[in-house]
């Protein structure tokens, strides 16, 4: 049996599957998040963000992240942001220190 690769693109996410001759398989996922990062930067620099929001009365977007970033946080730090028991205090600390490009606000999380 020969080794071969297969590529599938769904909603901007590229999935490469490599099948080895020994029956093993290796999958990699990638996503171009350039536009998302640019949008986050523009939101951080927007003057309307300087308005003080009351968290008890108003909702305010503080993050915009891709599933690629969510998986990176899960793999590198063991935090599943889609899980039931998420320590948000620890998650926000991670984002402040390691992933500030995800923020859509200049305020501290």
C-alpha beads as a LAMMPS data file, in Angstrom:
LAMMPS data file: protein, C-alpha beads

109 atoms
108 bonds

1 atom types
1 bond types

-500.0 500.0 xlo xhi
-500.0 500.0 ylo yhi
-500.0 500.0 zlo zhi

Masses

1 110.0

Atoms # bond

1 1 1 0.000 0.000 0.000
2 1 1 1.361 3.416 -0.949
3 1 1 1.287 6.600 1.092
4 1 1 -1.025 9.341 -0.140
5 1 1 -2.479 12.664 0.932
6 1 1 -5.890 14.225 0.662
7 1 1 -6.914 17.891 1.018
8 1 1 -10.384 19.184 1.836
9 1 1 -11.372 22.852 2.229
10 1 1 -14.541 23.660 4.189
11 1 1 -15.532 27.189 5.291
12 1 1 -11.942 28.431 4.931
13 1 1 -10.494 25.618 7.049
14 1 1 -7.970 23.446 5.216
15 1 1 -7.836 19.820 6.337
16 1 1 -4.841 17.803 5.138
17 1 1 -4.983 14.070 5.745
18 1 1 -1.872 11.977 5.201
19 1 1 -2.309 8.218 5.005
20 1 1 0.853 6.200 5.618
21 1 1 1.703 2.830 4.134
22 1 1 1.678 1.245 7.616
23 1 1 -2.034 2.097 7.996
24 1 1 -1.464 5.202 10.116
25 1 1 -3.059 8.544 9.479
26 1 1 -2.050 12.124 10.330
27 1 1 -4.416 15.097 10.076
28 1 1 -3.566 18.793 10.146
29 1 1 -5.987 21.705 10.132
30 1 1 -5.141 25.272 9.163
31 1 1 -7.119 28.470 8.739
32 1 1 -6.258 31.915 7.394
33 1 1 -7.260 34.333 10.162
34 1 1 -5.603 37.443 8.698
35 1 1 -8.918 39.269 8.248
36 1 1 -10.056 38.345 11.767
37 1 1 -6.836 39.756 13.253
38 1 1 -7.229 42.965 11.229
39 1 1 -10.855 43.324 12.378
40 1 1 -9.815 42.819 16.016
41 1 1 -7.128 45.495 15.644
42 1 1 -9.653 47.935 14.137
43 1 1 -12.131 47.263 16.961
44 1 1 -9.417 47.885 19.577
45 1 1 -8.570 51.219 17.954
46 1 1 -12.182 52.361 17.531
47 1 1 -13.042 55.420 19.634
48 1 1 -16.439 53.994 20.591
49 1 1 -14.533 51.439 22.666
50 1 1 -13.484 54.191 25.042
51 1 1 -17.025 54.398 26.428
52 1 1 -17.351 52.925 29.905
53 1 1 -19.660 49.908 29.960
54 1 1 -21.503 48.650 33.017
55 1 1 -21.062 44.846 32.942
56 1 1 -24.234 44.366 35.000
57 1 1 -26.402 46.186 32.459
58 1 1 -24.639 46.074 29.090
59 1 1 -23.057 43.375 26.994
60 1 1 -19.787 44.322 25.356
61 1 1 -17.690 42.220 22.998
62 1 1 -14.198 41.670 24.382
63 1 1 -12.904 38.780 22.216
64 1 1 -13.193 37.482 18.702
65 1 1 -11.315 34.276 18.177
66 1 1 -11.179 31.557 15.578
67 1 1 -11.600 27.863 16.254
68 1 1 -7.914 27.541 15.373
69 1 1 -7.112 29.731 18.399
70 1 1 -9.566 27.780 20.563
71 1 1 -7.825 24.518 19.651
72 1 1 -4.412 26.106 20.262
73 1 1 -5.475 27.126 23.780
74 1 1 -6.806 23.623 24.413
75 1 1 -3.639 21.894 23.171
76 1 1 -1.059 24.248 24.704
77 1 1 -2.776 25.109 28.002
78 1 1 -5.372 22.384 28.538
79 1 1 -8.314 24.806 28.642
80 1 1 -11.377 23.731 26.661
81 1 1 -13.271 26.988 26.166
82 1 1 -16.277 25.069 24.829
83 1 1 -16.444 22.806 27.881
84 1 1 -18.899 22.951 30.754
85 1 1 -16.532 23.945 33.578
86 1 1 -14.334 26.751 32.259
87 1 1 -12.183 28.775 34.635
88 1 1 -12.757 32.123 32.921
89 1 1 -10.435 33.979 35.269
90 1 1 -7.558 31.718 34.179
91 1 1 -8.686 31.882 30.520
92 1 1 -8.719 35.689 30.520
93 1 1 -5.274 35.734 32.140
94 1 1 -3.997 33.441 29.369
95 1 1 -5.469 35.698 26.706
96 1 1 -4.022 38.837 28.298
97 1 1 -0.521 37.340 28.455
98 1 1 -0.282 34.979 25.453
99 1 1 -3.025 35.953 22.985
100 1 1 -3.684 39.718 23.195
101 1 1 -4.410 39.851 19.442
102 1 1 -7.749 38.125 20.170
103 1 1 -9.033 41.093 22.153
104 1 1 -11.462 43.558 20.584
105 1 1 -11.064 46.045 23.421
106 1 1 -8.190 47.840 25.101
107 1 1 -9.729 47.237 28.520
108 1 1 -8.346 44.627 30.869
109 1 1 -10.336 41.388 30.841

Bonds

1 1 1 2
2 1 2 3
3 1 3 4
4 1 4 5
5 1 5 6
6 1 6 7
7 1 7 8
8 1 8 9
9 1 9 10
10 1 10 11
11 1 11 12
12 1 12 13
13 1 13 14
14 1 14 15
15 1 15 16
16 1 16 17
17 1 17 18
18 1 18 19
19 1 19 20
20 1 20 21
21 1 21 22
22 1 22 23
23 1 23 24
24 1 24 25
25 1 25 26
26 1 26 27
27 1 27 28
28 1 28 29
29 1 29 30
30 1 30 31
31 1 31 32
32 1 32 33
33 1 33 34
34 1 34 35
35 1 35 36
36 1 36 37
37 1 37 38
38 1 38 39
39 1 39 40
40 1 40 41
41 1 41 42
42 1 42 43
43 1 43 44
44 1 44 45
45 1 45 46
46 1 46 47
47 1 47 48
48 1 48 49
49 1 49 50
50 1 50 51
51 1 51 52
52 1 52 53
53 1 53 54
54 1 54 55
55 1 55 56
56 1 56 57
57 1 57 58
58 1 58 59
59 1 59 60
60 1 60 61
61 1 61 62
62 1 62 63
63 1 63 64
64 1 64 65
65 1 65 66
66 1 66 67
67 1 67 68
68 1 68 69
69 1 69 70
70 1 70 71
71 1 71 72
72 1 72 73
73 1 73 74
74 1 74 75
75 1 75 76
76 1 76 77
77 1 77 78
78 1 78 79
79 1 79 80
80 1 80 81
81 1 81 82
82 1 82 83
83 1 83 84
84 1 84 85
85 1 85 86
86 1 86 87
87 1 87 88
88 1 88 89
89 1 89 90
90 1 90 91
91 1 91 92
92 1 92 93
93 1 93 94
94 1 94 95
95 1 95 96
96 1 96 97
97 1 97 98
98 1 98 99
99 1 99 100
100 1 100 101
101 1 101 102
102 1 102 103
103 1 103 104
104 1 104 105
105 1 105 106
106 1 106 107
107 1 107 108
108 1 108 109
